[in-house]
């Protein structure tokens, strides 16, 4: 008998500048990390490590749909999860701590 578990995709932020890596964590409905889940964003694919984490870097601005999937095993079937992330152009990201002028 197969048990069905829902995947939950957790992201470190909803908006980030282009070129900065996004940390993603995939866990199941028991709050356990899911190793070997695939996180997709467009043509990008990353596999989660033993802690259920991976990093994805976006090189063009826009909204990106992240999808976490895991192949079923003999005992467990996984329901995918998805969320949206916005990659901002570098020119629109507020720069703090920079001194302008002499």
FITOR-208927 format. One record per residue (C-alpha): residue number from 1; residue in three letters; z, x, y. Coordinates in Angstrom, 1 decimal, always signed. Each point is the difference from the previous one (the first is absolute). Layout:
N
 marvo zamar      z      x      y
   NUM   Ala      Z      X      Y
...
END
This chain:
102
 marvo zamar      z      x      y
     1   Unk   +0.0   +0.0   +0.0
     2   Unk   -1.0   +1.4   +3.4
     3   Unk   +2.3   +0.0   +2.9
     4   Unk   -1.6   -0.5   +3.4
     5   Unk   +1.2   +2.0   +3.0
     6   Unk   -1.0   -0.3   +3.6
     7   Unk   -0.8   +3.2   +1.9
     8   Unk   +1.4   +0.4   +3.5
     9   Unk   -1.7   +2.3   +2.5
    10   Unk   +2.2   +1.6   +2.6
    11   Unk   -1.4   +2.0   +2.9
    12   Unk   +1.7   +2.3   +2.4
    13   Unk   -1.7   -1.6   +3.1
    14   Unk   -2.5   -2.8   +0.8
    15   Unk   -1.9   +2.0   +2.7
    16   Unk   -0.7   +3.7   +0.0
    17   Unk   -2.4   +2.4   +1.8
    18   Unk   -3.1   +1.1   -1.8
    19   Unk   +0.6   +3.2   -1.9
    20   Unk   +3.7   -0.5   -0.6
    21   Unk   +1.0   -0.6   -3.7
    22   Unk   +1.5   -3.4   -1.0
    23   Unk   +2.7   +0.1   -2.6
    24   Unk   -0.3   -2.9   -2.5
    25   Unk   +2.5   -1.0   -2.6
    26   Unk   -0.7   -2.3   -2.9
    27   Unk   +2.8   -1.7   -1.9
    28   Unk   +0.3   -3.0   -2.4
    29   Unk   +2.0   -3.2   +0.4
    30   Unk   +3.0   +1.8   -1.5
    31   Unk   -0.1   +2.5   +2.9
    32   Unk   -1.0   +2.8   -2.4
    33   Unk   -2.6   +2.5   +1.1
    34   Unk   -3.4   -0.3   -1.7
    35   Unk   -1.5   +3.3   -1.1
    36   Unk   -3.8   +0.1   -0.4
    37   Unk   -0.8   -3.0   +2.1
    38   Unk   -3.3   +0.3   +2.0
    39   Unk   +0.1   -0.7   +3.7
    40   Unk   -3.5   -0.8   +1.4
    41   Unk   -1.1   -0.1   +3.6
    42   Unk   -3.8   -0.3   +0.4
    43   Unk   -1.5   +2.8   -2.1
    44   Unk   +3.3   +1.9   +0.0
    45   Unk   +2.1   +0.0   -3.2
    46   Unk   +3.4   +1.7   -0.6
    47   Unk   +2.2   -0.1   -3.0
    48   Unk   +3.8   -0.3   +0.4
    49   Unk   +2.4   +2.7   -1.2
    50   Unk   +3.1   -0.4   -2.1
    51   Unk   +1.9   -1.4   +3.1
    52   Unk   -2.8   -2.6   +0.5
    53   Unk   -1.2   +1.8   +3.2
    54   Unk   -3.3   +1.3   +1.3
    55   Unk   -1.6   +0.8   +3.4
    56   Unk   -3.2   -1.2   +1.4
    57   Unk   -1.7   +1.3   +3.2
    58   Unk   -2.5   -2.1   +2.0
    59   Unk   -2.7   +1.9   +1.8
    60   Unk   -1.5   -3.0   +1.9
    61   Unk   +1.7   -2.7   +2.1
    62   Unk   +0.2   -3.6   -1.0
    63   Unk   +1.9   -2.3   -2.3
    64   Unk   +0.3   +1.1   -3.6
    65   Unk   +1.0   -2.1   -2.9
    66   Unk   +2.3   +1.8   -2.5
    67   Unk   +0.0   -1.3   -3.6
    68   Unk   +2.4   +1.2   -2.7
    69   Unk   -1.1   -0.5   -3.6
    70   Unk   +1.3   +1.1   -3.4
    71   Unk   -1.7   -0.3   -3.3
    72   Unk   +1.8   -2.1   -2.6
    73   Unk   +1.9   +1.6   -2.9
    74   Unk   +0.7   -1.4   -3.4
    75   Unk   +3.2   -1.5   +1.4
    76   Unk   -0.5   -0.5   +3.7
    77   Unk   -2.6   -1.6   +2.2
    78   Unk   +0.0   +0.6   +3.8
    79   Unk   -0.9   -2.3   +2.8
    80   Unk   -1.7   +1.9   +2.9
    81   Unk   +1.3   +0.0   +3.6
    82   Unk   -1.8   +0.6   +3.3
    83   Unk   +0.8   +0.6   +3.7
    84   Unk   -1.8   +1.0   +3.2
    85   Unk   +0.3   +3.2   +2.0
    86   Unk   -1.5   +0.8   +3.4
    87   Unk   -1.3   +3.5   +0.7
    88   Unk   -0.1   +0.6   +3.7
    89   Unk   -2.4   +2.3   +1.8
    90   Unk   +1.7   +3.1   +1.3
    91   Unk   -0.9   -0.9   +3.6
    92   Unk   +2.1   -3.2   -0.1
    93   Unk   +3.1   +1.6   -1.6
    94   Unk   +2.7   +0.5   +2.6
    95   Unk   +0.9   +3.6   +0.5
    96   Unk   +3.6   +0.7   +0.9
    97   Unk   +1.7   +3.2   +0.9
    98   Unk   -3.1   +1.6   +1.5
    99   Unk   +0.2   +1.4   +3.5
   100   Unk   -3.0   -0.5   +2.2
   101   Unk   -0.7   +2.3   +2.9
   102   Unk   +1.5   +3.3   +1.0
END
